[in-house]
Amino acid sequence: MKNSQIIALVIGSCLITFIASVLFAMNMVTIQPKQLAKIIKKDPVIFVNTLKESVKQAEKQMAEKALEEQFKNPLKIETKGRVTFGKEEAPITIVEFADFQCFYCAKASKSMSALRDKYEGKVKLVYKNFPLNFHKFAKPAAEHFEAVALISHDKAREFHDEIFDNFDDYAKLEDKTEINKALKKIIKKIDVNMKEVKDNLETAKKTVQADMDEALKLGVRGTPSFFINGIDAKGGRFETIIEKLLKEIEEKK
């Protein structure tokens, strides 16, 4: 027997033993490795599909358990004084960490608008910055956004919407001169004094950096990332989380 065949047999045997151990640990079935080997040999497709389904079920249960833990211990994210979309008094706050040059953030902007409409008066969104370093337009845009916010939150919302509503016009920008021209054009379009914006840029840069530092501490690695009342909304579980929070709020009344 060749060495490669011996290695394959050893690996196969170990794999079968491992699968049998996993199944036993998951309380799915008590089975010996030899029995399992016969089952796999008889109908490998059914076995693999069953195993995949069991793994999915286990992952779902783990995710639900992790979510329950987050409801008990939500993360603390500072939102005071930040640009907000929706009614300030809304009981549910979605914090978004986003990038002005991110295609998925542009799509999420529309989704978040629809979500606020669905839960009108109950949900608000706070925008925070996490510009990715390979997006040349993203960080200057974030800094100008925050500089505008120091003048007017309404104008900052217009700045935000101008970029995401016309995303294709800004997504391709890489050249520094073209980026500066585009930002000046946006500032002019939303009717804000450019000198005031420039005067606010140093403070705005600190805000953007603080957002980035906070995002990293929260485990954010990509955009957009969302937290709903301090609960990480990975996997797009927005409505599940919102409905559960609203139910808890109602029960406390």
N, C-alpha and C positions, 0 to 999 in steps of 0.2 A: 504493500500500500504506500502511495506517495505521501510525502510530508504534508502537502496541501490538503489531501483527503483526510489525514489524521486530524489536522487543525480544524477542518470543517466539522468533523464528527464531534470533537471536543466542544466547539462553540455551540453546535446544535444541542448537545446534551445539556450544557450549562443554561442555554436559553429556555429549554423546556422546564428544567428544574426551577428556574427563576420565575417563569410564568405561573407555574403551579403554586409557588410560594406566595406570589402576589394575589392570586385568586383566593387562596386560603386566608390571607391577611385581610382581604376586602370582604370576607364572609360570603363570598359569592358561591363557593363550592369547595367541598373537601375532596381532594383528588390526588392520587399518586402520580408522579412524573411518567411512569410507564403507561398508565391509563390515558393521561393527557396526550402522550405521543401517538397512541392509537387513534384518538379522536381527531387530532390534527391531520394525521395521514388519511383518515377516512373521508373527511370533508374540510379541507383547510380554509376554503372561502367562507363557509358559515362560521367557523371558529374565529377567523380574523375579524369578520364583521361584528360578531358578538362581543369580542374583546374591545373593539373600537367603541362600540356603543356603551359598554361598561365604563371605559375610561372617560368618555364624554359625560356620563352620568356622575362619575366621581368628581370630575372637574367642576361640574355645575354645583354639586353639593358643597365643595370647598369654597367656590366663589360666593355662594349664598351665606356661608358661615363667616367668611371674611367681611362681607357687607354688613352682617349683623353686628360684628365687632366695631365697624366704623360708625354705625349708628349710636353705639354706646360711648365711643370715644372719638368724636369728630375732630378734625384738624382745625387749628386756629389760624385764620388768614385775615390780615388787616385789610379793611375795605374803606375805612373812613376817609372821606375827601376825594375818592377816586371817581373817574368818569363812569357813570351808571346809565344803563339802558333799561327803561321801565320805571315804575313808581318806586320812589325811595322807601315808602312804608311797606312794600311787599315783604311778606314773611320769609320767602325763600330767595336766597342769594346764590346765583351761579357765578363763580369766579372763573374767568377764562384767561389762560396764558396763551398768547397768540403772537404771530409773526406776520407783518404786513406784506410779506412777499411769499406767503405760503398758500398754495392752491387750496388745500383742505380747510384753511382758516377762512378763505373767501366763501367756500361752500357752507361752512359752519355758520357764518354770519347770517345767511338766509335761513338756515335751520333754527338758529336761536331766535330770530325775529318771529318765525312761525310759532315757536314754543311759547314765547311771551304773549303772543296773540291768543293762543289756546288757553293759557292760564292768566288771563288779563287781571292785573292788580295783585296777583299772588306771587309772581316770579319777576325778578330783576336780574340783570347781568352786569357784573363789574369787569371791565376790561383791564388786563394787566399784560405786560410785555415780556416776551421771551424770544427776541430776534435771534435766529440761527446764524452762526458765523459765516456760512457759505452763501447767505443771501445779502448781497451788498447794499440793497435798498432798504432792507428791513430795519436796521438799527437807526440810521438817520431819520427814517420815517417815524419810528417809535419816539425818538427824542423830540422831533417837531410836534408830534401828537401831544406829548406831555407838556411841551412849551405852550401850545395853544390852550391846553386844559387849564393852565394857570391864568389865562385870560378869560376863558369862557368854556364851560362844559358843553354848552349847546354847540359851540363852534368846533369843539373837539369831536363831538358826535358826527358833525358834518364832515370833518376831516376823515374820520374812520370810514364813513359811508362812501365818500368819494373814491377812496382807494379800493374798497372791496366791491363796490358797484361797477367799477371800471377796471377790474383787476388785470385784464390782459394788457392794458396800457402801461401798467407799472411793474408787472411781474418780470419783464425782460430786462429791466434796468440794471446795469452793472457798472457803467462808466461814472466816475465821480461827478464830472461836469454835468452829465445828463441827469443824474440823480438830483443835484442841486437845482437845476432848471425845473425839474418836475415838482419838487417841493415848493419852490417859489410860486409856481403856477397854481398849485393847490391852495396855498395861503391866500393868494390873490382871489381865487374863485370863491372861497368861503368868506371873503371880505374881512380879513384880519390884518392888522398892522404888522408888517414884516420886522420892523425895528423892535417892536415889543416881543415878538417871537424870539429874535436873536438875543435880546436881553435876558430871556428866560431859559436859554438853552443849557447853561451850566447846571442850573437847578434840575432841569428836565433830565439831563444825562445821569444825575445821581439817582433820580427816581427809576429810570430804566435799569440801571445797574442793580439797584435794590430789588427790583422785581425779578431780575435774572438770578440773583443770589437766593431769594426766597423760593423761586421755582425749583432750583436744584435741591434745596433742603427738603422740599416736599416730594422729591422723586420725579419731577418732570424731566423728560428727556426728549420730547418731541412736541410738535404743535399740530392742532390745538389740543390743550389739556384743560379739563374742566373739574371743578369741585363744587358740589351742591351742598350748601350749609356745612362745609368742611368735610364732605364725603366725596372721595375720589370716584368720578363717574366713568372710569375705564369701561370700554365695551359698549358705550352708548346706552347705558341703563337710565337715561334721564327721567323718563316718565315713571318708571318703577320707583325710583328714589323720590321723586316729587310727590307722587301719590301717597307713599308711605309717610313722608314728612307732613303732608297736609292732614292725613288721618291722625297723626300724633298731635298736631296743633289743635285739631278739632276736639280730640278727646280731653285735652288739658283745659278747655274752656269751661 
